[in-house]
Amino acid sequence: KYAGDSYSGWEWYVELVAGGPIPKDYDNTIGTIGPTVYDPDSGFGFGALAGFYFAENMRADVSFTYGNVGEGVLTVNATGAVLPHAGDVNGYNVLFNAYYEFDELAGLPLTPWIGVGVGFQTYDYDNLGAIGGAFLINDRDTGFTGGLPGGFDYALTSNFVMFGGSRLWLLGDHEVVTS
């Protein structure tokens, strides 16, 4: 994180983040097949945010993140059939966040913080479907997103801070159509 000087009385900052999703299976309902479970391969993500301090120990920002998962397998619940998949799902997330920072711990330049965010997530499916299967998904949809971030900042200098933490995102449902 880079914490800049004051601008019009507001202390501003920017952050760059990178990481990956915690592996998760996704429940689906496919019209002619019924309930299924999609287990994508591991993915990656990165993002940026810009914000400002608006009161003592309180700050707000807007963040943009991008994540990608793909391939993996789809399991049909009724038959147990496992269908290997190809293609990708890209996610674009915009959140408006607010945070509270606690005082430094035991005289160390370590500042813990918690926050909350609201925004939206766009899911962009790019040729996702069973290998050799009868359909592909090339569609996109947008849903509600909530965020519960928490972590700490460790001051390296007066302007550069190392960030550590986690962001739990609550993603709403979305619908896409196959070819």
Secondary structure by P-SEA (a helix, b strand, c coil): ccccccccccccbbbbbbbbccbbbbbbbbcccccbbbbbccccccbbbbbbbcccccccbbbbbbbbbcbbbbbcccccbbbbbbbbbbbbbbbbcccccccccccccccccccccccbbbbbbcccccccccccccbbbbbbbbbbbbbbbbbccccbbbbbbbbbbbbbbbbbbcc
